[in-house]
Amino acid sequence: SNPAKVNVAGDYSHKLPLTYQVRALPNDRESLSRIAGYDFVYGDISRWPELYETNKELIDRNYQQYMQGADKPKFLRAEDFILPGQVLKIPR
């Protein structure tokens, strides 16, 4: 076994979901760090770059479309722009 992957609670990566559908939250937005922090995803907000790298093509494509139509963009980085309904792959 790879000691870098083992933690005190054991390795539960086989129980992680394969995908996550971004939700519309009342008065808030989901973010990659929020999703990474969910216990049923990773339980660790610092793992958001894994979500971005795995879903980079989808996120970047949507962000480029957003930037083309935005006079004063609110989101300045592609990784900050995820949309309700997007289905993100969860890397293990």
C-alpha positions as CSV (number, residue, x, y, z in Angstrom):
1,S,0.0,0.0,0.0
2,N,1.1,3.6,-0.7
3,P,1.7,5.2,2.7
4,A,1.1,8.7,1.2
5,K,-2.6,7.8,0.5
6,V,-3.3,6.3,3.9
7,N,-4.7,8.4,6.7
8,V,-5.7,7.7,10.3
9,A,-9.3,7.0,9.3
10,G,-8.3,4.7,6.5
11,D,-8.5,5.0,2.8
12,Y,-12.1,5.5,1.7
13,S,-11.4,6.8,-1.8
14,H,-13.4,3.9,-3.2
15,K,-16.5,5.3,-1.6
16,L,-16.2,8.8,-3.2
17,P,-18.8,9.7,-5.8
18,L,-17.7,9.7,-9.4
19,T,-19.5,12.9,-10.3
20,Y,-21.1,15.9,-8.6
21,Q,-23.8,18.1,-10.0
22,V,-23.3,21.7,-9.1
23,R,-26.4,23.0,-7.2
24,A,-28.0,26.4,-7.1
25,L,-27.9,27.5,-3.5
26,P,-30.2,30.2,-2.1
27,N,-28.2,33.5,-1.6
28,D,-24.9,31.8,-2.4
29,R,-22.8,30.0,-5.0
30,E,-21.1,26.7,-4.9
31,S,-17.3,26.8,-5.5
32,L,-14.7,24.2,-6.1
33,S,-13.4,24.6,-2.6
34,R,-16.8,24.3,-1.1
35,I,-17.5,21.1,-3.1
36,A,-14.0,19.7,-2.2
37,G,-14.8,20.4,1.5
38,Y,-18.0,18.3,1.5
39,D,-17.5,15.2,3.6
40,F,-18.9,13.0,0.8
41,V,-16.4,14.4,-1.7
42,Y,-13.0,14.9,0.0
43,G,-13.7,16.7,3.3
44,D,-10.8,19.0,2.5
45,I,-11.2,22.4,0.8
46,S,-7.6,22.5,-0.1
47,R,-8.2,19.8,-2.7
48,W,-10.2,22.0,-5.0
49,P,-7.3,22.1,-7.6
50,E,-7.9,18.4,-8.3
51,L,-11.5,19.2,-9.2
52,Y,-10.4,22.0,-11.4
53,E,-7.7,20.1,-13.3
54,T,-10.0,17.2,-13.9
55,N,-12.8,19.4,-15.2
56,K,-10.6,22.1,-16.7
57,E,-12.0,21.7,-20.3
58,L,-15.6,22.1,-19.2
59,I,-14.9,25.0,-16.8
60,D,-12.6,26.9,-19.2
61,R,-15.1,26.5,-22.1
62,N,-17.9,28.0,-20.0
63,Y,-15.7,30.7,-18.7
64,Q,-14.6,31.8,-22.2
65,Q,-18.2,32.0,-23.2
66,Y,-19.0,34.1,-20.1
67,M,-16.0,36.5,-20.7
68,Q,-17.1,37.1,-24.3
69,G,-20.5,38.3,-23.1
70,A,-19.4,40.2,-20.0
71,D,-18.8,43.9,-20.1
72,K,-17.6,44.0,-16.5
73,P,-16.9,40.4,-15.5
74,K,-17.5,39.5,-11.9
75,F,-15.4,36.4,-12.1
76,L,-11.8,37.0,-13.0
77,R,-10.5,33.4,-12.9
78,A,-12.0,30.4,-14.7
79,E,-11.8,28.2,-11.6
80,D,-14.2,30.6,-9.8
81,F,-16.9,30.2,-12.5
82,I,-18.9,27.0,-12.1
83,L,-22.6,26.9,-12.9
84,P,-25.6,25.1,-11.4
85,G,-26.3,22.0,-13.4
86,Q,-22.7,21.4,-14.4
87,V,-21.7,17.8,-13.7
88,L,-18.1,17.7,-12.4
89,K,-16.0,14.5,-12.4
90,I,-14.6,13.7,-9.0
91,P,-11.0,12.3,-9.3
92,R,-10.0,9.6,-6.9
